[in-house]
Amino acid sequence: MSDLVSDLVSGLAESAAILDVTVPARAPWSAILKRGQTLRLIDLEGQQAVDALFYNADNPTERYSPQDTLLEQGGAYIGLGTQLLSNEGRPLVSVVADSCGRHDTSAGACSCEANTVRFGHHTRYMHACRENFLLELGKYGLGKRDIVGNVNFFMNVPITPAGELAIVDGLSAPGGHVDLRAEMDVLVVFSNCPQVNNPCNGFNPTPIRVLIWDGPRWNEPEMAKVAQGIG
């Protein structure tokens, strides 16, 4: 392993994180991730879906686009190496580490309305990810019209031969994680999914952990060497 790669790995030691927070079950969370910083999302107990939205922090009208992202990569899932693209075709964050293997970006976020349709009127007043998103977006002057397609980290949504989406038991083991590197200053909004009516959370929502590290101090040519395994 080169010295540059060793520096990159050691730079993600938990003791070096500038933020380390546990997000309670069913709760929302958000932060501005600066360009070059890395965010690690950890599924502490396993099988916990985390819904996520991403916006250009300087111009929130530029926001995550599942359609552009999947079209560009030519695959149906988010995973290692995926760049999450905006509606302007620019990378917001890149997936630079992933212990899970794949993450959904097609099934959307649960809502009170969707719960009612899918699971019955008795679920109408259960908490949902859309409510979590609204609570966090309001802190930045954003609202309902700003909720767009999202990523569902750790959520297992296979596509059937008939082209239908299924929500089944999650793939992530306790301690599973995904690392995201900011390619611009990005507003990151998470909903630690409160859903209890399908198996996306193992019918038991649990806490998650979020860590953030500052970016490496080397320049762009050096970063290119790391990406190519040179040096």
N, C-alpha and C positions, 0 to 999 in steps of 0.2 A: 504494500500500500504506500502511495506517495505521501510526502509530508503534507501536501495540500489537502489530500483526502483525509489524512489523520486529523488535521486541524479542524476540518469540517465536522467529522464525527465527534471529536472531543468538545466542540462548540455546542453540541446538543446534550451535554450532560445536564441532568436535572438541576444540579446546583448552580448552573450558569443561566438558568431561565430568568427572564425579567418579570414574568408573571406566571403564577401557579395557582389555579383556582379550581375548586370543586363546585360544579353546577348541580343543584339538587334535582331530584327526580321531578319531572313535569314542568320545570322552570325554563324561562328564556335567558339568553345571555348575548352580549354584543361587545364589540371593540373595534377600534381602528387599527388595522395591521399595516405597518409602514413597509414600503418597498424594500425587499431583501430580508425582511423578518420571516421567521418560520413559526407556524402554529402547529402544535401537536394536539390532536383530539383523541382522548383515551376512553374506551368503553370499559369502565372499571369492573363490572360484574358480568359482562357478556350479553349479547342479543338485545342491545339497547339502540334503537334508531335515533338518529340526530338529524333533524331537518335543518337545512342551511340556505341562506340567501347571501349574495355577494353584490356589492355596489362599488363603483368608483367613488372613493371618499370625497374627492373634490368636485364631482359632478354626478350625483346619484341617478340622473336620467340614463347614464350608462350603467347597465346592470347585467347580471348573469343571464346567459341564454342557453338553455339546454339544447335547443335546435342547432345553433351554430356549433356548439361543443361536440355533439354526437356526429354531426355531418362532417366536421373537420377530421375527427379521429377515425371515422368509419366503423364505430362500434357502439353497442347499446348500453355499455356500463362505464362508470368512472373507475379508474384504477391507477396504478403506478405509471407515471409518465403523462397522464392526462393533463392538458391545460384547460382550465375552465374559462371559456371565452365569453366576452360581453356581447351585447347586441350590436356593437360596432366592430366585432371581430377581433378584439384585442384580448390578450391573456390577462385575467384578473389574478388568479393564483395557479400554481402548478402542484400536482401531487408528486412529492419527492420521496415518500416512503409510505408503505401500506402493508399491514400485516393481515388484512382481511381478504384481499383479492379482487373484490368488485363492490361497487356501491351504485345504488339506483338514482336515476334522475328523470324518471318517466312517470312515477306513480303520484307525484304531487304531495301536498300537505293535507293532513286531516283537518276537518272543520266541523263545526256543530251541525251545519246543514248536511254535509256528506255523511256524518254519523247517523243522522236521522233517516236518510234515504237507505243506507246500507244495513243499519242495525236496529232500526225501530225508533219510535218517538220517545221511548223512555231514555234514550241516550242524548236527547236534544241539548241538555244542559251540562253535559260532560265537557271538561276542559279539552281544548284542541290546539294543534300547532298554529293554526291561523290566528287564534287569539294571542298566543305567545308572540308571534311576529308583529302583530299590531301594537302590543305593549312596548316592544323594543324599538320598532321603527318610529314610534311617536317621540322618542327621545331625540331624534334627528330631524324632526319636522316632516316625516314621511307618514303615509297612511295606506288605506286600502288599495288605492290605484297603483301603489308601488310594489305590491306583492306580486311577484312573477314566478315562473317555474323555478323549482328549488332542487337541491341535491338532498338525497336521503342517505347519509353516511350509515354504514353498518346494516342497512336494510336489504333484505333478500327478496328480490322481485323477479323471479324467473319469467321468461316469455314462453308461453305454451306453443305447441305446433300450430295452433289455430290463430296465433298472433295476439292472444289475450295476456294480460298481466295478472300474476298471482302473487299474493303476499303470504310468505311462509316463514318458518323459523329462521332467525338470523344466523349468519355465518360466523360472526365475530365471537372469539373466546374471551374470557375475562382478561383484561389488560390489552386487548387488541387496540391498535392505534393507526391513525393516518396523519401524515405530516403535509402541511400546505405551505408553500413559499409564495409570498406576495410578489407579484410582478409589477404592481403599482401600489399606491396607497389605497387600501381596500377597507370598506366597512363590512365586517363579518357579523352576521346575525344567526344565532342558533336557537332552535327550539328543541329542548330535551324532551322528545316526544312523550305525551301523556296517554297515548292510546292504550286502551285495555280491552278493546273489542275484537282485535285480531292479533296474530302471533308476532307482529313486528318487534314487540318488546318482551316477548315471552309472557305476555299478559301480566307483566309486573314491572312497571317503569322504575328505573334505578338511576343513581347519580352518574355523571360523567366528569372527567377532569380535562382542563385546558391549560397548556403551557405555551409560552411564547419566548422565543430567543431573538436577540438582535442578529442582523445579517452579518456575514463575514466581511472583513475589512479589506479583502483584496480586490483588485480591479477586474474589469470585464474579461480581458484576455486570460487571466488566471482562472476565473470562473469557468471559462470555456474549456480549459485544460482539465478541470475537475469533472465536468460533464462528459468529456471524452476519455477519461481515465489516463491522461497523459501526465508525465512529470514524476 
